Amino acid sequence: MSKLDTRLEEEKSTTSTTSTKNADQCLADDMLAGGAGSVDRKRPKVRPAIHPAIKRFLSDEKLVFSLIDGLGSPLNVLFPEHIEETIGRFEQVYKDRQLQGTIFYTSKPNKSLAMKKQAATTKVGLDVSSEGELKSALSSGFYPGRIEATGPKNFDYLSLCVQQNVLINVDNITELQQIAQLANYSPTKKARVLVRLDGFEPGRVKFTAQDSAFGTSVKNAPALIDFLLEHKDRIDFHGFSFHFNAGDYIRRPPAIEECLQLTFRCLELGLSPRAIDIGGGYRIRYAADQDEWNAYVEELKSSVLGNRESLTWNDSGLGFHREDGLLKGAANFMEHYHKNDGHEDFASVIDTPLPAFDGYSTARIVSDNMFELHIEPGRALLDQCGITLAHVNFAKHSILNQQLAVLDMNRTNLNSTQLKLMTDPVVIYRNADRKPADKGVMYVGNLCLTHDMIQYHKTFPDHVPQTGDAVAFINTAAYQMDFAETHVLEQSIARKIAVIESAPGEFRWFLDELYNPLAIAGGIKP
């Protein structure tokens, strides 16, 4: 049993209600995940789901403080070995359904070199979105045959893709024309391509059409097919692709149906497509407990209606507002609790019956026809792979008397404007002298801006974070810790370290750029 687990067991058997807990007990309270019991409506919590190894890491307070003191704040901590767990879950879905194809780890959600290097030791491919990401992929251990190039592409990006014989997920007809031109100078003389489509008809299930800057309208598929037929000698057409955002499940079956129908049409015309790429958009479970999450959202709505004190900065409502005494609007934050994990979301998509194919599932059709199924799970592969640590600079009250904890980080270090992380951060208290946080706390950044909020909602730790304490934001590896960070006002961006657990509760850390999983596995790195 880990040191943290021992603490939790001890606290469960304690009936004392004293507010003078020691630092270990406060940390354990903040980190406890699952089994919420009754929900405190006055002090609603949304405890984060936390990987057991990350719990053990955070319970080593001496290590946490030495890292943040020595390497600065904010500090992004990656757990690269965890990606093998998420990859393994998706691979099991393939194995159970006898599917072939490639799971592409997407480098866009996180810039960590350690994560790329760890992923390179597995069987996954790598999805890159720029020339810079492609160069980084090649230097991280991915050979060209394992790489897929997505995103809008300039001529230099396309040239490198063609030269390296990378699979190109084509966005538009202009890219396709440029690829055909470049293939004349390619050593292989054939460029490998997928063609990304969008604008699918709703079919039997109606949905509101959404515009997109990516892909080509499926209405233009006949012209694309004609071009592919004309340039068969220079373009190796692998198949059609699409990509939808997280939770957009109603649009997927019609998209899969059309892509499969177009695939069979291409085979009839003399092309040789062998794959369908259904993208990603599979979700992460951020909150540990559904009741806690639902309760917080209900209390947020209640505060917007004026039935309790405000839970949001400047009464923003986070998308909700009051109109004629009624609640209007919709949440501008993502759903934090899902029944299914990412691989289970994926399984539900490919197991859904397709009416256009007599009710057979995507998995069955792909397997029976010996097609390959490609996916880019994106954030789902980075679930529980990283946290963000920050020093507390000081505590103060706002002009309207809100309790603030001012952190040595800013909103770009957590992508706080675009992706609002609603789970409670874990507070690691350094000093014994502390005040109870009876009215909640809001976390503020270090920019000289009045709207530099790390979180736009109120949380309720046991005590007010003070100067020198540390705050850990959980599950930030996907699109949060470094996706939007900048040197605005010449503030520092976060350093990255990779952490591995050599034995339960025993951790080793490396600068992100110096992490080498092969050397570690082979015992070359001590």
C-alpha positions as CSV (number, residue, x, y, z in Angstrom):
1,M,0.0,0.0,0.0
2,S,1.4,3.4,-1.0
3,K,2.0,6.2,1.5
4,L,-1.0,8.1,0.2
5,D,-3.3,5.1,0.4
6,T,-2.2,4.6,4.0
7,R,-3.2,8.2,4.8
8,L,-6.6,7.8,3.1
9,E,-7.4,4.7,5.1
10,E,-6.3,6.4,8.3
11,E,-8.6,9.4,7.5
12,K,-11.6,7.2,6.8
13,S,-11.5,5.9,10.3
14,T,-11.2,9.3,11.9
15,T,-14.3,11.1,13.2
16,S,-12.6,14.3,14.3
17,T,-14.0,17.5,12.8
18,T,-11.1,19.7,13.7
19,S,-10.1,22.2,11.1
20,T,-6.4,22.1,12.0
21,K,-5.4,19.2,9.8
22,N,-1.8,18.6,9.0
23,A,-0.4,19.0,5.4
24,D,-0.6,15.3,4.6
25,Q,-4.2,15.1,5.6
26,C,-5.1,18.1,3.5
27,L,-3.3,16.7,0.5
28,A,-5.1,13.4,0.9
29,D,-8.5,15.1,1.1
30,D,-7.9,17.0,-2.1
31,M,-6.6,13.9,-3.9
32,L,-9.3,11.5,-2.8
33,A,-11.1,10.2,-6.0
34,G,-14.3,8.3,-6.1
35,G,-16.8,7.3,-3.5
36,A,-17.9,10.8,-2.9
37,G,-20.8,10.1,-0.6
38,S,-23.0,13.1,0.3
39,V,-22.4,16.3,-1.7
40,D,-21.9,19.5,0.3
41,R,-24.0,22.0,-1.6
42,K,-22.5,25.0,0.2
43,R,-18.9,23.9,-0.7
44,P,-19.3,21.9,-3.9
45,K,-16.3,20.0,-5.1
46,V,-15.3,18.5,-8.4
47,R,-12.4,16.2,-7.5
48,P,-10.3,15.1,-10.4
49,A,-9.8,11.6,-11.6
50,I,-6.2,10.8,-10.9
51,H,-4.0,8.0,-12.0
52,P,-2.7,6.0,-9.0
53,A,0.9,6.7,-9.9
54,I,0.2,10.4,-10.1
55,K,-1.4,10.2,-6.6
56,R,1.8,8.6,-5.4
57,F,3.9,11.3,-7.0
58,L,1.9,14.1,-5.5
59,S,2.1,12.5,-2.1
60,D,5.9,12.8,-2.2
61,E,5.8,16.5,-1.1
62,K,9.6,16.8,-0.7
63,L,10.0,15.7,-4.3
64,V,7.3,18.0,-5.6
65,F,8.6,21.1,-3.8
66,S,12.2,20.4,-4.8
67,L,11.2,20.1,-8.5
68,I,9.1,23.3,-8.6
69,D,11.7,25.2,-6.5
70,G,14.6,24.0,-8.7
71,L,13.0,24.2,-12.1
72,G,10.5,27.0,-11.8
73,S,6.9,27.7,-12.0
74,P,4.8,26.6,-13.9
75,L,6.3,23.2,-14.4
76,N,4.7,20.6,-16.7
77,V,5.2,17.1,-15.5
78,L,4.7,14.3,-18.1
79,F,4.3,10.6,-17.3
80,P,5.3,9.1,-20.7
81,E,4.9,5.5,-19.7
82,H,1.1,6.1,-19.1
83,I,0.6,6.5,-22.9
84,E,1.3,2.8,-23.3
85,E,-1.8,2.1,-21.2
86,T,-4.1,4.2,-23.3
87,I,-2.6,2.9,-26.5
88,G,-3.1,-0.7,-25.2
89,R,-6.8,-0.1,-24.6
90,F,-7.4,1.1,-28.2
91,E,-5.3,-1.8,-29.5
92,Q,-7.5,-4.2,-27.6
93,V,-10.6,-2.8,-29.4
94,Y,-8.9,-3.6,-32.7
95,K,-7.8,-7.1,-31.6
96,D,-11.3,-8.0,-30.3
97,R,-12.8,-7.1,-33.7
98,Q,-10.0,-8.5,-35.9
99,L,-9.3,-5.1,-37.4
100,Q,-6.2,-4.0,-39.2
101,G,-5.0,-0.4,-39.5
102,T,-3.1,2.3,-37.7
103,I,-3.8,4.2,-34.4
104,F,-2.1,7.5,-34.9
105,Y,-0.8,9.4,-31.9
106,T,-1.4,13.1,-32.5
107,S,1.5,15.4,-31.7
108,K,-0.6,18.5,-31.9
109,P,-2.2,18.3,-28.4
110,N,1.2,18.4,-26.6
111,K,4.8,19.5,-27.6
112,S,6.6,17.0,-25.3
113,L,9.5,15.2,-27.0
114,A,9.3,12.5,-24.3
115,M,5.8,11.6,-25.2
116,K,6.8,11.2,-28.9
117,K,9.8,9.1,-28.0
118,Q,7.7,6.9,-25.8
119,A,5.0,6.5,-28.4
120,A,7.7,5.6,-31.0
121,T,8.5,2.5,-28.9
122,T,5.0,1.2,-29.5
123,K,3.2,0.2,-32.7
124,V,1.3,3.5,-33.2
125,G,1.8,5.9,-36.0
126,L,2.2,9.7,-35.6
127,D,-0.2,12.3,-36.9
128,V,1.7,15.6,-37.6
129,S,0.2,19.0,-38.5
130,S,3.1,21.1,-39.7
131,E,6.5,20.9,-41.3
132,G,8.1,21.5,-37.8
133,E,6.1,18.7,-36.3
134,L,7.2,16.4,-39.1
135,K,10.9,17.2,-38.5
136,S,10.4,16.6,-34.8
137,A,8.7,13.2,-35.5
138,L,11.5,12.0,-37.7
139,S,14.0,13.0,-35.0
140,S,11.9,11.3,-32.3
141,G,12.2,7.8,-33.8
142,F,9.3,7.6,-36.2
143,Y,10.2,6.5,-39.7
144,P,8.2,8.0,-42.6
145,G,6.1,4.9,-43.1
146,R,4.5,5.5,-39.6
147,I,3.7,9.2,-40.1
148,E,0.5,10.8,-41.4
149,A,0.6,14.5,-42.4
150,T,-2.6,16.5,-41.7
151,G,-3.6,20.2,-41.5
152,P,-3.3,23.0,-44.0
153,K,0.0,22.5,-45.9
154,N,2.3,25.0,-47.6
155,F,4.6,24.0,-50.4
156,D,7.6,23.3,-48.1
157,Y,5.5,21.1,-45.9
158,L,4.1,19.2,-48.8
159,S,7.6,18.8,-50.4
160,L,9.1,17.2,-47.3
161,C,6.1,14.9,-47.1
162,V,6.5,13.7,-50.7
163,Q,10.3,13.4,-50.3
164,Q,9.9,11.3,-47.2
165,N,7.0,9.3,-48.6
166,V,4.8,10.2,-45.7
167,L,1.0,9.4,-45.9
168,I,-0.6,12.8,-46.7
169,N,-4.2,13.5,-45.5
170,V,-5.2,15.9,-48.3
171,D,-7.3,18.9,-47.3
172,N,-8.3,20.2,-50.7
173,I,-7.9,19.9,-54.5
174,T,-5.1,22.5,-54.6
175,E,-3.0,20.3,-52.3
176,L,-3.8,17.3,-54.5
177,Q,-2.7,19.1,-57.6
178,Q,0.6,20.2,-55.9
179,I,1.2,16.7,-54.7
180,A,0.8,15.4,-58.3
181,Q,3.3,18.0,-59.4
182,L,5.8,17.2,-56.7
183,A,5.6,13.4,-57.2
184,N,7.4,13.9,-60.5
185,Y,10.5,14.6,-58.4
186,S,9.9,12.0,-55.7
187,P,12.3,9.0,-55.4
188,T,9.3,6.7,-55.2
189,K,7.3,8.5,-58.0
190,K,4.1,7.9,-56.1
191,A,2.8,10.0,-53.2
192,R,0.6,8.2,-50.6
193,V,-2.6,10.1,-49.9
194,L,-5.8,10.0,-48.0
195,V,-8.5,12.6,-48.9
196,R,-10.4,14.4,-46.1
197,L,-14.1,15.0,-46.7
198,D,-16.8,16.8,-44.8
199,G,-20.3,18.2,-45.4
200,F,-22.0,14.8,-45.1
201,E,-25.8,14.6,-45.5
202,P,-27.6,13.8,-42.3
203,G,-29.6,10.8,-43.7
204,R,-32.1,9.2,-41.3
205,V,-30.9,11.1,-38.3
206,K,-31.3,14.9,-38.7
207,F,-28.6,17.2,-37.5
208,T,-27.7,20.9,-38.1
209,A,-25.0,21.2,-40.7
210,Q,-21.8,22.8,-39.3
211,D,-19.4,24.7,-41.4
212,S,-15.7,23.8,-41.3
213,A,-12.5,25.3,-42.7
214,F,-11.0,21.8,-43.1
215,G,-11.6,19.2,-45.7
216,T,-13.4,19.1,-49.0
217,S,-17.2,18.9,-49.4
218,V,-18.4,15.4,-50.1
219,K,-20.3,16.9,-53.1
220,N,-17.0,17.4,-54.8
221,A,-16.0,13.7,-54.4
222,P,-16.7,12.9,-58.1
223,A,-14.2,15.6,-59.2
224,L,-11.6,14.3,-56.7
225,I,-12.0,10.8,-57.9
226,D,-11.6,11.9,-61.6
227,F,-8.3,13.6,-60.6
228,L,-7.1,10.5,-58.7
229,L,-7.9,8.3,-61.7
230,E,-6.1,10.7,-64.1
231,H,-3.0,10.7,-61.9
232,K,-2.8,7.0,-60.8
233,D,0.8,6.9,-61.9
234,R,1.8,9.6,-59.4
235,I,-0.6,9.3,-56.6
236,D,-1.2,6.2,-54.4
237,F,-4.7,6.7,-53.1
238,H,-5.2,5.0,-49.8
239,G,-8.8,6.1,-49.0
240,F,-11.1,8.7,-47.6
241,S,-11.0,10.3,-44.2
242,F,-13.0,12.6,-41.9
243,H,-12.6,14.1,-38.4
244,F,-15.2,15.4,-36.0
245,N,-14.8,17.0,-32.6
246,A,-15.3,15.3,-29.2
247,G,-18.9,14.2,-28.6
248,D,-20.1,14.7,-32.2
249,Y,-21.4,11.2,-32.4
250,I,-24.6,11.8,-34.3
251,R,-22.7,12.8,-37.5
252,R,-20.4,9.8,-37.6
253,P,-22.6,7.0,-38.9
254,P,-23.7,9.0,-42.0
255,A,-20.0,10.0,-42.6
256,I,-18.8,6.5,-42.3
257,E,-21.6,5.3,-44.7
258,E,-20.7,7.8,-47.4
259,C,-17.0,7.1,-47.1
260,L,-17.5,3.4,-47.4
261,Q,-19.9,3.9,-50.4
262,L,-17.3,6.1,-52.1
263,T,-14.6,3.5,-51.3
264,F,-16.5,0.8,-53.1
265,R,-17.2,3.1,-56.0
266,C,-13.5,3.8,-56.4
267,L,-12.8,0.1,-56.5
268,E,-15.3,-0.3,-59.3
269,L,-13.6,2.5,-61.2
270,G,-10.1,1.0,-61.0
271,L,-8.6,2.8,-58.0
272,S,-7.1,0.8,-55.1
273,P,-8.3,2.3,-51.8
274,R,-7.5,0.1,-48.9
275,A,-8.4,2.2,-45.8
276,I,-11.0,4.4,-44.2
277,D,-9.9,7.0,-41.6
278,I,-12.6,8.0,-39.1
279,G,-10.5,10.5,-37.1
280,G,-10.8,11.0,-33.4
281,G,-12.8,13.1,-31.0
282,Y,-12.8,10.4,-28.2
283,R,-13.2,11.9,-24.8
284,I,-11.4,12.1,-21.4
285,R,-13.1,11.6,-18.0
286,Y,-11.7,14.6,-16.0
287,A,-14.0,14.4,-13.0
288,A,-13.8,11.5,-10.5
289,D,-17.4,11.4,-9.5
290,Q,-20.6,11.9,-11.5
291,D,-22.6,13.1,-8.6
292,E,-20.0,15.7,-7.6
293,W,-19.9,16.9,-11.2
294,N,-23.6,17.2,-11.6
295,A,-24.0,18.9,-8.3
296,Y,-21.5,21.5,-9.1
297,V,-23.2,22.3,-12.4
298,E,-26.5,22.6,-10.6
299,E,-25.0,24.9,-8.0
300,L,-23.6,27.0,-10.8
301,K,-27.0,27.4,-12.4
302,S,-28.5,28.2,-9.0
303,S,-25.9,30.9,-8.5
304,V,-26.8,32.4,-11.9
305,L,-30.5,32.5,-10.9
306,G,-29.4,34.4,-7.7
307,N,-30.3,31.6,-5.3
308,R,-26.8,31.4,-3.8
309,E,-23.5,33.5,-3.9
310,S,-21.9,33.6,-7.3
311,L,-19.5,30.8,-8.3
312,T,-18.0,32.6,-11.3
313,W,-15.6,35.5,-11.8
314,N,-17.6,38.7,-12.2
315,D,-20.8,36.7,-12.3
316,S,-19.9,35.5,-15.9
317,G,-22.1,32.4,-15.5
318,L,-19.8,30.4,-17.8
319,G,-22.4,30.5,-20.6
320,F,-25.5,30.6,-18.5
321,H,-27.5,33.8,-17.8
322,R,-30.7,34.9,-16.2
323,E,-33.5,36.3,-18.3
324,D,-36.9,37.2,-16.9
325,G,-36.2,35.0,-13.9
326,L,-35.4,32.0,-16.1
327,L,-32.1,30.3,-16.8
328,K,-31.0,30.7,-20.4
329,G,-27.9,29.9,-22.4
330,A,-25.6,26.8,-22.4
331,A,-22.4,25.8,-20.7
332,N,-19.2,27.1,-22.3
333,F,-17.1,24.4,-20.7
334,M,-16.8,20.8,-21.7
335,E,-18.5,17.9,-20.0
336,H,-16.1,16.6,-17.3
337,Y,-17.7,13.3,-16.5
338,H,-18.4,10.6,-19.1
339,K,-19.5,7.0,-18.4
340,N,-17.2,5.7,-21.1
341,D,-13.4,6.3,-21.6
342,G,-12.0,7.1,-24.9
343,H,-11.5,3.6,-26.2
344,E,-15.0,2.7,-25.2
345,D,-16.3,5.7,-27.1
346,F,-14.3,4.4,-30.1
347,A,-15.8,0.9,-29.7
348,S,-19.3,2.3,-29.6
349,V,-18.7,4.2,-32.9
350,I,-17.5,1.2,-34.9
351,D,-20.1,-1.2,-33.4
352,T,-23.0,1.1,-34.3
353,P,-25.2,-0.6,-37.1
354,L,-25.1,1.2,-40.4
355,P,-28.6,1.3,-42.1
356,A,-27.1,1.8,-45.5
357,F,-25.2,-1.5,-45.1
358,D,-28.2,-3.7,-43.9
359,G,-27.4,-2.9,-40.2
360,Y,-23.8,-4.3,-40.3
361,S,-21.4,-2.4,-38.1
362,T,-18.4,-0.4,-39.3
363,A,-16.1,-3.0,-37.7
364,R,-17.8,-5.9,-39.5
365,I,-17.7,-4.2,-42.9
366,V,-14.1,-3.1,-42.6
367,S,-13.0,-6.5,-41.4
368,D,-14.9,-8.6,-43.9
369,N,-13.6,-6.5,-46.8
370,M,-10.0,-6.5,-45.5
371,F,-9.8,-2.8,-45.3
372,E,-7.7,-0.9,-42.8
373,L,-9.2,1.3,-40.2
374,H,-7.2,4.4,-39.2
375,I,-7.9,6.6,-36.3
376,E,-6.4,9.7,-34.5
377,P,-7.6,9.5,-30.9
378,G,-6.0,12.8,-30.1
379,R,-6.6,13.8,-26.5
380,A,-7.7,10.3,-25.5
381,L,-4.2,8.9,-25.8
382,L,-3.0,11.6,-23.4
383,D,-5.4,10.8,-20.7
384,Q,-3.6,10.9,-17.3
385,C,-0.3,11.6,-19.0
386,G,0.5,14.9,-17.4
387,I,-0.1,17.5,-14.7
388,T,0.8,21.2,-14.3
389,L,2.4,22.5,-11.1
390,A,2.5,26.1,-10.0
391,H,3.8,28.1,-7.1
392,V,1.4,30.3,-5.1
393,N,2.8,33.8,-5.2
394,F,0.3,35.2,-2.5
395,A,-3.2,35.2,-1.4
396,K,-5.4,38.4,-1.4
397,H,-8.9,39.6,-1.7
398,S,-10.4,41.2,-4.9
399,I,-12.0,44.6,-4.9
400,L,-15.3,42.9,-4.3
401,N,-13.9,40.7,-1.6
402,Q,-13.4,37.4,-3.4
403,Q,-10.7,35.2,-2.0
404,L,-7.9,35.0,-4.6
405,A,-4.8,32.7,-4.9
406,V,-2.4,34.4,-7.3
407,L,-0.2,31.8,-9.0
408,D,3.2,32.0,-10.7
409,M,1.6,31.0,-14.1
410,N,-0.9,32.6,-16.4
411,R,-3.9,31.6,-18.5
412,T,-1.8,30.7,-21.6
413,N,0.0,28.0,-19.5
414,L,-3.3,26.2,-19.1
415,N,-5.3,27.3,-22.2
416,S,-7.8,28.6,-19.7
417,T,-9.7,30.8,-22.1
418,Q,-10.5,28.1,-24.7
419,L,-10.6,25.0,-22.5
420,K,-11.9,25.6,-19.0
421,L,-10.7,23.0,-16.6
422,M,-13.4,22.7,-14.0
423,T,-11.9,20.1,-11.7
424,D,-10.4,21.1,-8.3
425,P,-6.7,21.5,-8.4
426,V,-4.7,19.6,-5.7
427,V,-3.2,22.0,-3.2
428,I,0.1,20.9,-1.6
429,Y,0.5,23.0,1.6
430,R,4.0,23.9,2.6
431,N,3.3,25.8,5.9
432,A,1.4,24.7,8.9
433,D,-0.1,28.1,9.6
434,R,-3.2,28.4,7.3
435,K,-6.7,29.8,7.1
436,P,-9.8,27.9,6.2
437,A,-11.2,28.6,2.8
438,D,-14.8,28.9,4.0
439,K,-16.0,31.1,1.0
440,G,-14.0,29.4,-1.7
441,V,-11.0,30.4,-3.8
442,M,-10.4,31.7,-7.3
443,Y,-7.1,31.2,-9.0
444,V,-5.5,34.2,-10.8
445,G,-2.4,34.4,-13.0
446,N,0.7,36.6,-13.0
447,L,-0.1,38.8,-16.0
448,C,-0.6,42.5,-15.7
449,L,-4.2,42.0,-16.9
450,T,-7.4,42.1,-15.0
451,H,-8.8,39.1,-16.9
452,D,-5.9,36.7,-16.4
453,M,-7.9,33.9,-14.7
454,I,-6.5,30.4,-14.4
455,Q,-10.0,29.2,-13.6
456,Y,-13.1,31.3,-14.0
457,H,-15.0,29.4,-11.3
458,K,-14.8,29.1,-7.5
459,T,-13.3,26.0,-5.9
460,F,-13.4,25.0,-2.2
461,P,-10.1,23.7,-0.9
462,D,-9.8,23.0,2.8
463,H,-7.5,26.0,3.3
464,V,-6.5,29.1,1.4
465,P,-3.3,28.5,-0.6
466,Q,-0.6,30.8,0.7
467,T,2.8,32.0,-0.5
468,G,5.1,29.0,-1.2
469,D,2.3,26.4,-1.4
470,A,2.0,24.5,-4.7
471,V,-1.1,23.8,-6.8
472,A,-1.4,20.9,-9.2
473,F,-3.8,20.9,-12.1
474,I,-4.6,17.4,-13.1
475,N,-4.8,15.8,-16.5
476,T,-3.5,18.7,-18.5
477,A,-1.4,16.9,-21.1
478,A,-4.0,17.2,-23.9
479,Y,-4.4,20.7,-25.4
480,Q,-4.0,22.5,-22.1
481,M,-0.4,22.6,-20.6
482,D,1.4,23.9,-23.7
483,F,-1.1,24.3,-26.6
484,A,-1.6,28.0,-26.2
485,E,1.3,29.1,-24.0
486,T,3.2,32.3,-25.0
487,H,5.9,34.5,-23.7
488,V,3.3,37.3,-23.3
489,L,4.7,40.2,-21.2
490,E,8.0,38.2,-21.2
491,Q,6.6,35.8,-18.6
492,S,8.2,32.3,-18.7
493,I,6.6,29.3,-20.4
494,A,6.7,26.1,-18.4
495,R,9.6,23.8,-18.5
496,K,8.8,20.1,-19.0
497,I,10.1,17.1,-17.2
498,A,9.4,13.4,-17.8
499,V,8.7,11.3,-14.7
500,I,8.8,7.5,-14.5
501,E,8.0,5.3,-11.5
502,S,10.8,2.7,-11.2
503,A,9.0,1.1,-8.2
504,P,5.8,2.0,-6.4
505,G,6.4,5.4,-4.9
506,E,10.0,5.7,-6.3
507,F,10.3,8.2,-9.0
508,R,13.0,9.3,-11.5
509,W,12.7,12.5,-13.5
510,F,14.4,13.7,-16.7
511,L,14.4,17.0,-18.6
512,D,11.8,16.4,-21.4
513,E,14.4,16.7,-24.2
514,L,16.8,14.3,-22.5
515,Y,14.3,11.5,-21.9
516,N,15.3,8.4,-23.8
517,P,13.0,5.4,-23.2
518,L,15.3,2.9,-25.1
519,A,18.3,3.9,-23.0
520,I,16.3,3.6,-19.8
521,A,14.8,0.2,-20.7
522,G,18.2,-1.1,-21.7
523,G,19.8,0.1,-18.4
524,I,22.1,2.5,-20.2
525,K,20.7,5.5,-18.4
526,P,21.3,5.0,-14.7
